[in-house]
Structure formats: structure tokens, C-alpha cells
Amino acid sequence: MSATFPEGVVAAPGKSTLARLDGNDSSPRLVTVARLARVSPSTVSRVVSGRGTVSLATRERVQKIIDRCGYRPDPMARGLRTKRSAYVMVLHVAGNSPSGDMRAVRVFDVLERIAEVVAADDGLVVFRRVESIDRERLRTLAEQCGARSVVLVGEVALAECRKELAGAVPNLELVEVGEGIIACHDVPMDDRKGAAIVAGHLVDAGCSDIAYLGDAQYPPGSARYLGFRAGCGRAVSANRSLQFDPDCGVSLAESLEGLLSGWRRADGLFAATDALAIAAMHALRELRIKVPTDLRVAAMGGTLAAASCVPPLTTLALSSADVIAALTHRLRGDTSESRAPFDASAGSLVIRASSQE
């Protein structure tokens, strides 16, 4: 599959697939297509939109003219006519990978899936490739095309810019595409089952005293913690736990030093999220605790950052199919389904150097 990304608007299959965003007047107009096809402008509109009755012969004649002259409907004008703002803006935050790289191909796959879902609801997907993104530019781009949702798809870790972009647009989705990974933030997991899988891996890796590192979203006592305790059933101890608060005035290194020390040092650390695990590994280096030699670390999340940190992080990742399914549910506004936990068995534990020597 080609991974060339033309900028424009992706519409329903069988309809015109791309529309210019720059308002270039050199593009043929609808009236021009109508004149060349010897039909009325309303007939061309019906062919483009797929609505209304048009004979097969007329439809084929009009479509040939459209294909030959490269006519592309204006998404802004169409939105004004239909009084819809059914646009989903997809920004491809480009990485350094070449267009033939498998990550670029997966970005194209994500775009196609989003386009299919939005087009099924008679909407359009506005697509642009950008090298970087900031809050004001994101707001400006979304306002220009009347986007109801914005999806950032990147071959780079996007979680780091999440706080900066929060609130810039009404509905913001972040999709990270890596080698073998498609991660969408806030896609729900079955916390108990997923945590049990990760904790069980640490036990299988030889850990006998495993500590839990959580935060305000996943504190001790949460479903993720209870799954951790269940998965540690064969460990000697799973009684160490910490809910870290970055505003508490105590560094993560100091907090971990207290959590991991004692009459015997913990040999395993379960982090409730990838971000916590990555921060913990930075703090452990300050404490001169080696991962995985002194302490094995694993987490939940399956984000792109987990693959690029040092050492690479063992994490539970949902399958690409589940991630895309959750994203498309949310783009449809189907919150009831998008919030339902997925079966953690649909995901997989990606074992990396943080938990094995």
C-alpha cells in the first residue's frame, strides 16, 4: 500500500476522495463539470454526494468528467450548504521515517479507518501533514475547517504534548504509531485482568517482592491495584505500594527509595502506567538501582514511549484492532461503547529489557 499522504479531505468510498484546503481557484468548479457533462449543477452535486436519484448512465458520464478534470468539492461550501460541521481533522505529525516505512503505512491504515467511519455518518475527514504542532496552531487549524474532533496521528510519542494541547479543541485524540504498536490514549482496558497479566509476568521473571507504583487515577485499592495483587499470588510479598503525587514536595526518587528499601529490597516494580514506569526508571538511575539487574519493571499502556525509553519498557498493549475500534466509537460520539472495558486478552504483553536480563 502506498504511504503517500496528499493533503485534503477524505470522503465516503465511491465519492470524491480529496478536496483542496487552500481554496486554489485553478481547481475546476462544479459548474464547469456540469457544462462538460451536459447536465445541471444539481446533478453533479448528487453524483458527488451520493444522494438523490441519478441514472447509471448519467452517473458514469459525470464521474468520468470528474476524474478527467480533477474536480474536488469545496469542503467549506459543502458544510455551509448542509449546515453540518461533521469534519474530523486528522493531523499526521510526521516523524523521520521514510514514506515506505511500515510505521508510515500504519499511519495510512489509521487514516483510512477514520475516513470510513466518518464517511458512514456523511462526514468528511480533513487531513494535513505537519512537522510539529502547538496549542494555538491546533486551535486555528480546527477553526478553519470547522472540525468537531481532531486526531493527532504520529510516528513520535505524543503523550508529552498532551497537557500543553488539552482544551485547545473540544475533542482531541492522540494516536501513536510504532513498530508493531498503535496506541490511543485513554482507551479503556480491563484493569484487573490486565494488571494480573503484568504482575504474573514479573513473578515468572523471578521476582518475589513486588512493589506497586500508582497515581491519583490508579491508587492502591483501585481495580488495577487489585489485579496486581491477584497476579502476585505466588510472590513472597506484594504489600509495598505507593500513590505518587508530583505536587507533594517529595521527588519520585525519594519516594521510591522509601518504597523499595526495608529489611529486604524489592526486586520487582509494577507501574500502573507507562508514564509512571518511565519516570520511575529515571529516578532509579539517581538511586543507582539498575534495571533490570537490581529491579525488574513492567507497566500497562502500550505507548510508543515505552519502546524508546532506556531500557525499553515491558508493557501491556491492546491490539491495534481494539485501539482503532475504540477510537472510531469515540469519533461517532458513542461514549457508552467507547468506555466499556475491552477484554485484556485481546491485547498482549510486550516483553522488553526492563523486565528481563
RAURWO-V507468 format. One record per pair of residues at least 12 apart in sequence whose ideal C-beta (glycine too) atoms are under 7 Angstrom apart, sorted by the first residue. I is the first residue (numbers start at 1). GAP is how many residues later the second one is. If there is no record, write none. Layout:
# RAURWO-V507468
<<I & GAP> <I & GAP>>
This chain:
# RAURWO-V507468
<<1 & 104> <1 & 107> <3 & 96> <3 & 97> <3 & 101> <3 & 102> <3 & 105> <4 & 95> <5 & 87> <5 & 103> <5 & 122> <5 & 124> <6 & 12> <7 & 14> <7 & 120> <7 & 121> <7 & 122> <8 & 12> <8 & 13> <8 & 119> <9 & 66> <9 & 115> <9 & 116> <9 & 117> <10 & 105> <10 & 115> <10 & 117> <11 & 108> <11 & 113> <12 & 38> <12 & 107> <13 & 106> <14 & 36> <15 & 33> <15 & 35> <16 & 32> <16 & 50> <16 & 56> <16 & 57> <18 & 54> <19 & 53> <19 & 54> <19 & 55> <19 & 56> <20 & 52> <21 & 105> <27 & 45> <28 & 41> <28 & 42> <28 & 43> <30 & 14> <30 & 15> <33 & 29> <33 & 32> <33 & 33> <33 & 36> <33 & 38> <36 & 29> <36 & 33> <37 & 24> <37 & 25> <37 & 28> <39 & 19> <39 & 23> <43 & 15> <43 & 19> <44 & 18> <47 & 12> <47 & 15> <47 & 16> <48 & 25> <75 & 12> <75 & 49> <75 & 51> <75 & 70> <79 & 67> <85 & 61> <85 & 63> <86 & 35> <86 & 36> <86 & 37> <86 & 38> <86 & 62> <87 & 36> <87 & 37> <87 & 39> <87 & 58> <87 & 59> <87 & 60> <87 & 61> <88 & 26> <88 & 30> <88 & 35> <88 & 37> <88 & 59> <88 & 60> <88 & 61> <88 & 63> <88 & 243> <89 & 37> <89 & 52> <89 & 53> <89 & 56> <89 & 58> <89 & 61> <90 & 21> <90 & 24> <90 & 35> <90 & 37> <90 & 61> <90 & 63> <91 & 37> <91 & 39> <91 & 42> <91 & 59> <91 & 61> <92 & 15> <92 & 37> <92 & 61> <93 & 37> <93 & 40> <93 & 59> <93 & 60> <93 & 61> <93 & 63> <93 & 65> <94 & 35> <94 & 36> <94 & 37> <94 & 61> <95 & 59> <95 & 60> <95 & 61> <97 & 58> <102 & 77> <103 & 52> <103 & 74> <103 & 75> <103 & 76> <104 & 51> <106 & 71> <106 & 76> <107 & 46> <107 & 48> <107 & 70> <110 & 43> <110 & 65> <110 & 67> <110 & 72> <110 & 214> <111 & 16> <111 & 42> <113 & 211> <113 & 215> <114 & 37> <114 & 214> <114 & 217> <117 & 211> <117 & 214> <117 & 215> <118 & 213> <121 & 211> <126 & 19> <126 & 21> <133 & 19> <135 & 29> <135 & 30> <135 & 33> <138 & 12> <138 & 27> <138 & 30> <138 & 31> <139 & 29> <139 & 30> <142 & 27> <147 & 22> <148 & 23> <149 & 22> <149 & 24> <149 & 182> <150 & 19> <150 & 21> <150 & 22> <151 & 22> <151 & 24> <152 & 22> <152 & 23> <153 & 22> <153 & 24> <154 & 22> <154 & 23> <155 & 22> <157 & 19> <157 & 146> <157 & 147> <157 & 148> <157 & 151> <158 & 16> <158 & 18> <159 & 15> <159 & 26> <159 & 116> <159 & 144> <159 & 146> <162 & 12> <162 & 23> <173 & 154> <173 & 157> <175 & 152> <176 & 127> <176 & 128> <178 & 126> <178 & 129> <181 & 121> <181 & 123> <181 & 126> <181 & 136> <182 & 138> <182 & 141> <182 & 142> <183 & 119> <183 & 120> <183 & 121> <183 & 134> <183 & 140> <184 & 139> <184 & 142> <184 & 143> <187 & 131> <187 & 136> <187 & 139> <188 & 151> <188 & 153> <188 & 154> <189 & 111> <189 & 129> <189 & 152> <189 & 153> <189 & 155> <190 & 151> <190 & 152> <190 & 153> <190 & 154> <191 & 32> <191 & 33> <191 & 36> <192 & 31> <192 & 34> <192 & 35> <192 & 38> <193 & 34> <193 & 151> <194 & 33> <194 & 106> <194 & 122> <194 & 150> <194 & 153> <195 & 29> <195 & 32> <195 & 33> <195 & 36> <195 & 105> <196 & 31> <196 & 34> <196 & 35> <197 & 34> <197 & 119> <197 & 147> <197 & 152> <198 & 33> <198 & 72> <198 & 100> <198 & 101> <198 & 102> <198 & 118> <198 & 151> <199 & 29> <199 & 32> <199 & 33> <199 & 71> <200 & 31> <201 & 97> <201 & 113> <201 & 148> <201 & 150> <201 & 154> <202 & 66> <202 & 68> <202 & 94> <202 & 96> <202 & 153> <203 & 29> <203 & 31> <203 & 32> <205 & 91> <205 & 150> <205 & 151> <207 & 28> <207 & 60> <207 & 61> <207 & 89> <208 & 27> <208 & 28> <208 & 59> <209 & 26> <209 & 27> <209 & 28> <209 & 55> <209 & 57> <209 & 58> <209 & 59> <210 & 22> <210 & 25> <210 & 28> <210 & 56> <210 & 58> <210 & 60> <211 & 29> <211 & 30> <211 & 48> <211 & 49> <211 & 55> <211 & 58> <212 & 13> <212 & 16> <212 & 28> <212 & 29> <212 & 58> <213 & 29> <213 & 31> <213 & 56> <213 & 57> <213 & 58> <213 & 59> <213 & 63> <213 & 67> <214 & 27> <214 & 28> <214 & 29> <214 & 58> <215 & 28> <215 & 29> <215 & 57> <215 & 61> <216 & 29> <218 & 54> <218 & 55> <219 & 24> <220 & 21> <220 & 23> <224 & 48> <225 & 16> <228 & 42> <240 & 19> <240 & 26> <242 & 13> <242 & 17> <252 & 27> <252 & 28> <252 & 31> <253 & 30> <253 & 33> <253 & 34> <256 & 24> <256 & 27> <256 & 28> <256 & 31> <257 & 30> <266 & 29> <267 & 28> <267 & 29> <268 & 27> <268 & 28> <269 & 26> <269 & 28> <270 & 28> <271 & 26> <271 & 28> <272 & 28> <273 & 26> <273 & 27> <273 & 28> <274 & 25> <274 & 27> <274 & 29> <274 & 31> <274 & 32> <274 & 39> <274 & 41> <276 & 23> <277 & 20> <277 & 22> <277 & 36> <278 & 27> <278 & 31> <278 & 35> <280 & 17> <281 & 16> <281 & 28> <281 & 73> <291 & 20> <291 & 63> <292 & 61> <292 & 62> <292 & 63> <292 & 64> <292 & 65> <293 & 64> <296 & 58> <296 & 59> <297 & 16> <297 & 57> <297 & 58> <298 & 16> <298 & 17> <298 & 56> <298 & 57> <299 & 14> <299 & 16> <300 & 15> <300 & 16> <301 & 14> <302 & 13> <302 & 14> <302 & 15> <302 & 16> <302 & 45> <302 & 48> <311 & 41> <311 & 42> <311 & 43> <312 & 40> <312 & 41> <312 & 42> <313 & 39> <313 & 41> <314 & 36> <314 & 37> <314 & 38> <314 & 40> <314 & 41> <315 & 35> <316 & 31> <316 & 33> <317 & 30> <317 & 31> <317 & 33> <318 & 24> <318 & 28> <318 & 29> <319 & 27> <319 & 28> <319 & 29> <322 & 20> <322 & 24> <322 & 25> <326 & 12>>
